[in-house]
Structure formats: structure tokens, C-alpha cells
């Protein structure tokens, strides 16, 4: 009887854990579905875009990887300054932004905001535009797409976001080379 009672308790605990995992996964999926809908993209295509961004940003999808050069952190390589802005916006204590759940929430908020701004600027929503806005910021990506003169900072960011063999591209061709490289990579 005691062994049977222990199995019953264990079964209930396992069921509760599985239910919790299902609900948290379902909540995350629902958030991405709402963002996909706002972007005018199917949830499946949007999930593929997010996977591509994760693969580019952290290769293996680790929540604990840090870029020592830029300070970007985690699965989505969020910059600390960006994290500070979104933790305030989402009511997350800044000291907890690196927790996986909070990185997910911040990334979802970034996606929502970027998609809204891309649409406002008349830029078609695609894997390339979503990644470009994430990588260069919406303002930087808009400047690139509208062939505006590159600031020194934007030029540096573009060079840093290209493979070494393309980093020496002349300034006059840099935006075009960056666009071509990432459009092909994200096709």
C-alpha cells in the first residue's frame, strides 16, 4: 500500500510538472503566434525566422553565452542597454534580465516593437528585415534600406556583422554588400 501511495504521489507530481511545462510552452507559442499575426506571417514561417535568428546570434541557442567584445548576452544576443530599456517597459528587475524566461520576454517585446517600426517605415516583413532590425536597430536598418549616408557607428556595425573576408569592403559598397550577404543567408 505504501509503494502504491508513493507511485500515486509521484504520478501526480509528474503530471503537474508536465502540465506546467505544457502551459509555459503554450504561452510562449501563443506570444509568438500573436507577433506572427501582427507581422502578417504564418506562425510556422515566423518560428523558422526566430530559429534562424537564434542560430545566427548564439549558434547553439545558449541562454548563457556572452560576446566579450560587445557585451551582448544570451540566446538572442541582447545588448545590456537594450535589456535595460525593455526590463523597465516589461516590469522586470534589471538584475534578472539574463534569466532565460526574461530573455524570451525581452526578445518577444523587441520583435513586436521592430515589426511595428518596420511596417511604419514601409519595409516588407521578412526574415531579412526582422534580423536586420534586430542586428542594426530599426533606425540603422531603415538607413541601410533607404541608402542613406552611413554614420561611422553604422559603418562599424555593418563591418562587424560581416565575415572577415567582406569586412574590408569599400565604404561606398558596404551597405550593398551587407544587404546581399544577409539576404542570401536568410533566404
C-alpha positions in Angstrom: 0.0 0.0 0.0 2.8 2.4 0.8 4.6 1.8 -2.5 1.3 2.3 -4.3 0.7 5.6 -2.5 4.3 6.8 -3.4 3.6 5.9 -7.1 0.4 7.9 -6.9 2.1 10.9 -5.4 4.9 10.7 -8.0 2.4 10.3 -10.8 0.6 13.5 -9.6 3.8 15.4 -9.3 4.9 14.3 -12.8 1.5 15.2 -14.2 1.7 18.7 -12.5 5.2 19.2 -13.9 4.2 18.2 -17.4 1.2 20.4 -17.2 3.4 23.4 -16.1 5.8 22.7 -19.0 2.9 22.5 -21.5 1.3 25.7 -20.2 4.6 27.7 -20.3 5.4 26.3 -23.8 1.8 27.1 -24.9 2.1 30.6 -23.5 5.4 31.2 -25.4 3.9 29.8 -28.6 0.8 32.0 -28.2 3.0 35.1 -27.8 4.9 34.2 -31.0 1.6 33.5 -32.8 0.4 37.0 -31.9 3.6 38.5 -33.1 3.4 36.5 -36.3 -0.1 37.6 -36.9 0.9 41.3 -36.4 3.7 40.7 -38.9 1.4 39.1 -41.4 3.4 35.9 -41.4 2.2 32.4 -40.7 3.2 31.1 -37.3 5.3 28.3 -38.9 7.2 30.7 -41.0 7.7 33.1 -38.1 9.0 30.2 -35.9 11.5 29.4 -38.7 12.6 33.1 -38.7 13.2 33.0 -34.9 15.2 29.8 -35.2 17.4 31.4 -37.9 18.0 34.4 -35.7 18.9 32.3 -32.7 21.3 30.2 -34.9 23.0 33.4 -36.1 23.1 35.1 -32.8 24.2 32.3 -30.4 24.9 29.3 -32.8 23.7 26.7 -30.3 20.9 28.7 -28.7 22.6 29.0 -25.3 21.0 31.4 -22.8 24.4 31.9 -21.1 26.7 32.9 -23.9 28.3 36.4 -23.8 30.0 38.3 -26.5 33.0 39.7 -24.7 33.6 42.4 -27.3 30.2 43.9 -27.5 28.6 42.8 -24.2 25.7 41.2 -25.9 24.3 38.3 -23.9 22.2 35.2 -24.2 20.3 33.3 -26.8 19.3 36.4 -28.8 22.5 38.4 -28.0 20.7 41.3 -26.4 22.7 44.3 -25.6 22.7 45.4 -21.9 21.4 48.9 -22.9 18.5 47.3 -24.8 17.8 45.0 -21.9 17.6 48.0 -19.5 15.0 49.7 -21.7 12.9 46.6 -22.1 13.1 45.5 -18.4 11.7 48.9 -17.5 9.0 48.6 -20.1 8.1 45.0 -19.1 8.4 45.5 -15.3 11.3 43.0 -15.0 14.0 43.8 -12.4 17.1 44.6 -14.4 19.2 42.3 -12.3 17.0 39.4 -13.6 17.1 40.1 -17.3 19.6 37.3 -18.1 17.2 34.6 -16.8 16.1 32.5 -19.8 12.4 33.3 -19.3 13.1 37.0 -19.2 15.4 36.9 -22.2 12.5 35.3 -24.1 10.1 38.0 -22.9 12.5 40.8 -23.9 13.1 39.3 -27.3 9.4 39.0 -27.9 9.0 42.6 -27.0 11.9 43.6 -29.3 10.3 41.6 -32.1 7.0 43.3 -31.6 8.5 46.8 -31.5 10.8 46.2 -34.5 7.9 44.8 -36.6 5.7 47.7 -35.8 8.5 50.2 -36.8 9.4 48.2 -39.9 5.8 48.4 -41.1 5.6 52.1 -40.2 8.7 52.7 -42.4 7.1 50.8 -45.2 9.7 47.9 -45.1 8.4 44.5 -46.0 8.4 42.0 -43.1 10.8 39.1 -43.9 13.5 37.0 -42.2 16.0 39.6 -43.5 14.2 42.7 -42.3 13.4 41.2 -38.9 17.1 40.1 -38.5 18.4 43.4 -39.9 16.2 45.4 -37.4 17.4 43.2 -34.5 21.0 43.5 -35.5 21.3 47.1 -36.6 18.3 48.6 -34.8 15.3 49.8 -36.7 16.8 53.2 -37.4 20.1 51.8 -38.7 18.3 49.2 -40.8 16.0 51.9 -42.2 19.0 54.0 -43.2 20.6 51.0 -44.9 17.5 50.1 -46.8 16.8 53.7 -47.9 20.5 54.1 -49.0 21.2 57.0 -46.6 24.7 58.0 -45.8 26.3 55.7 -43.2 27.3 57.1 -39.9 30.7 56.0 -38.5 28.9 53.9 -35.9 26.6 52.2 -38.5 29.6 51.6 -40.8 31.4 49.9 -37.9 28.4 47.8 -37.1 28.0 46.6 -40.7 31.6 45.6 -40.9 31.5 43.8 -37.6 28.3 41.9 -38.8 30.1 40.6 -41.9 32.5 37.7 -42.3 36.2 38.7 -42.2 36.7 38.3 -45.9 34.0 41.0 -46.6 34.9 43.5 -43.8 37.4 45.4 -46.0 34.7 46.3 -48.5 34.9 50.0 -49.5 32.6 52.3 -47.7 30.7 53.1 -50.9 29.7 49.5 -51.4 29.4 48.4 -47.7 25.6 48.6 -47.3 25.0 46.8 -50.6 27.4 44.0 -49.7 25.9 43.7 -46.2 22.3 43.5 -47.7 23.3 40.9 -50.3 25.2 38.8 -47.8 22.3 38.7 -45.2 19.5 38.3 -47.8 21.2 35.2 -49.2 22.0 33.9 -45.7 18.4 34.4 -44.5 16.6 33.2 -47.7 
